[in-house]
């Protein structure tokens, strides 16, 4: 297949998917569960009111382990892996003691300055890092293994059905008198070669426009089931309100977020910007903006409980936090609690990680 025909096939497939997604915004088809998200928000709601348990982890503070902004947290065996924005992976033990940093800063083999996502293949015990167009692999002992450069930007990586998958694409691709933003889900083999793909996003615009968000929680894994929500963080005239189940090489609509109107402004652009949709065994969580204000919706999958919160959940009457995935099969999430000191002579400590079970 020629390069031109490959591009035509990809764009045609994505155009079809876009029409399908637009139709899902008003769909009440059988088999799709709907969660009603009201316009009204609760300004104050304590995490303790819905949490079964909360455990705090204090991370060692040193010159090598100082954290500025925690972007992601994962756990594997007896280690906690923490991403410090924009591009360090620091490893701690379960008591919070600093162990090592994965990779080094730079532009050479095995080096990177920024990362968009990382994941751990628990079978092979290989850690993968996505940085720009590059995918790098390491052992868990920080031994550099391999890397590959792709012709697209990698937004997110995850292990699905024992295979590494990439959410990746391009922004601002010229197509006639339009600019196109593309995203697909690519499956790669152990040699980091693409073996299959599913189109996710096709968006035509009059101008080159793109937006990013440091907290990427695109794929939810619950035991052997996988769900995906791919956000679009720029103006558009549809509400992407559907969470899809990944079923082999197909996306099946699974859950719809039914937001209360108004949904669009006078120019026809959406008033609701969905950043992440996370599904656990018993809960759905949606992090979104409505008319510029941050909000967090939590709905139970098996009861009538739901709450729509301004900015997030309150912890200890001190600060609002967002919940992010930790172990979704066990309804576990993490949040970040910052320290506040009144004594300026004290050294500023690393934030604490809270692990909550709903």
HUCOR-V101569 format. One record per pair of residues at least 24 apart in sequence whose ideal C-beta (glycine too) atoms are under 7 Angstrom apart, sorted by the first residue. I is the first residue (numbers start at 0). J is the second residue. D is the distance in Angstrom with one decimal. If there is no record, write none. Layout:
i,j,d
I,J,D
I,J,D
This chain:
i,j,d
9,198,6.7
10,174,7.0
10,201,6.7
12,198,4.5
13,181,6.2
13,198,4.4
13,200,7.0
13,201,2.9
14,201,5.5
16,198,5.0
16,201,6.4
17,201,4.8
20,239,6.1
20,241,6.9
21,237,4.8
23,241,4.5
23,252,5.5
23,255,6.9
24,237,5.7
24,238,5.0
24,240,5.6
26,255,6.9
31,252,5.2
31,253,6.7
31,254,6.9
31,255,5.3
32,254,5.0
33,255,4.8
33,257,4.9
34,254,6.7
34,256,5.6
34,257,6.5
34,283,5.8
34,298,4.5
34,305,6.9
35,257,4.8
36,256,5.6
36,257,6.5
36,258,4.8
36,259,6.7
36,285,6.9
36,296,5.1
36,307,6.1
37,259,5.1
37,307,5.5
38,259,4.3
39,307,6.8
40,294,5.6
40,307,5.1
40,308,6.1
40,309,4.3
41,306,6.2
41,307,6.4
41,308,5.5
41,309,6.8
42,309,4.9
43,313,5.8
44,306,5.8
44,308,5.4
44,312,6.1
44,313,6.4
45,313,5.1
46,312,4.2
46,313,6.5
46,314,5.2
46,355,6.5
49,357,6.0
50,355,4.9
50,356,6.8
50,357,6.3
51,356,4.7
51,357,6.4
52,356,4.8
53,353,5.7
53,355,4.9
54,354,4.8
55,351,5.0
55,353,5.4
56,95,5.3
56,351,6.5
56,352,4.6
56,354,6.9
57,95,4.9
57,351,5.5
58,91,5.7
58,95,4.8
58,349,4.3
58,352,6.7
59,91,6.8
59,95,5.5
59,96,5.3
59,97,4.4
60,346,7.0
60,348,4.8
60,349,4.6
61,97,6.0
63,97,6.5
63,100,7.0
64,89,5.6
64,97,3.8
65,349,6.6
66,349,4.9
66,350,6.5
69,335,4.9
69,350,6.3
70,213,5.2
70,214,6.6
72,325,6.7
72,333,4.9
72,352,5.9
73,119,6.4
74,325,6.8
75,119,5.1
75,121,6.4
82,114,6.8
82,117,6.5
84,213,5.5
85,113,4.6
86,111,5.9
86,112,5.2
86,113,4.2
86,114,4.7
88,117,6.0
99,141,5.6
101,126,6.2
101,137,5.8
101,141,5.5
102,128,6.6
102,135,7.0
102,137,6.5
108,143,6.7
108,146,6.5
109,135,6.2
109,143,3.4
109,146,6.8
111,135,6.6
115,153,6.1
115,154,5.6
115,155,6.8
115,215,6.8
116,154,6.8
116,155,4.5
116,156,4.8
116,215,5.8
117,156,7.0
118,156,5.0
118,157,5.3
118,158,5.8
120,158,5.3
120,163,6.8
122,161,6.1
127,156,5.7
127,163,6.2
129,153,3.9
129,156,4.8
134,191,5.9
145,191,6.7
147,191,4.2
154,215,6.5
155,215,4.9
155,217,4.6
157,218,4.4
159,225,5.0
159,245,6.4
162,186,5.4
163,187,5.1
166,199,6.8
166,217,5.6
166,229,6.4
168,200,7.0
170,209,4.0
171,207,3.8
171,209,6.7
177,203,4.5
177,204,6.5
177,205,6.8
178,204,5.0
178,206,6.5
178,207,4.9
179,203,5.5
180,209,6.6
182,229,5.8
184,227,7.0
195,248,6.2
197,248,6.0
197,250,6.2
199,229,4.7
200,229,5.8
200,231,6.4
202,231,6.4
202,235,6.6
208,233,5.0
209,233,6.8
212,274,5.5
214,275,6.7
214,323,6.5
216,275,4.3
216,277,5.3
216,323,6.0
216,324,5.6
219,277,5.5
219,278,4.2
219,324,6.6
219,327,5.5
220,327,6.2
221,278,6.6
221,279,6.6
221,280,5.6
221,327,5.3
221,328,5.2
222,328,5.0
226,253,6.1
226,278,5.0
228,275,6.9
228,276,3.8
230,273,5.7
230,274,5.7
230,275,6.9
232,272,6.2
234,268,4.2
234,269,7.0
235,268,6.7
235,269,6.1
236,263,6.9
236,267,4.8
236,268,6.3
238,262,5.6
238,269,5.6
238,271,6.0
239,273,6.4
242,276,5.0
242,278,6.2
254,278,6.9
254,283,6.3
256,285,5.9
277,324,5.4
278,327,6.9
279,327,4.1
279,330,4.8
280,327,6.7
280,328,5.7
280,330,5.3
281,330,5.4
282,330,6.2
282,357,5.6
284,322,5.8
286,321,5.8
295,321,6.0
314,353,7.0
322,355,6.8
325,354,6.0
329,356,6.7
330,356,5.8
330,357,4.6
331,355,7.0
331,356,5.2
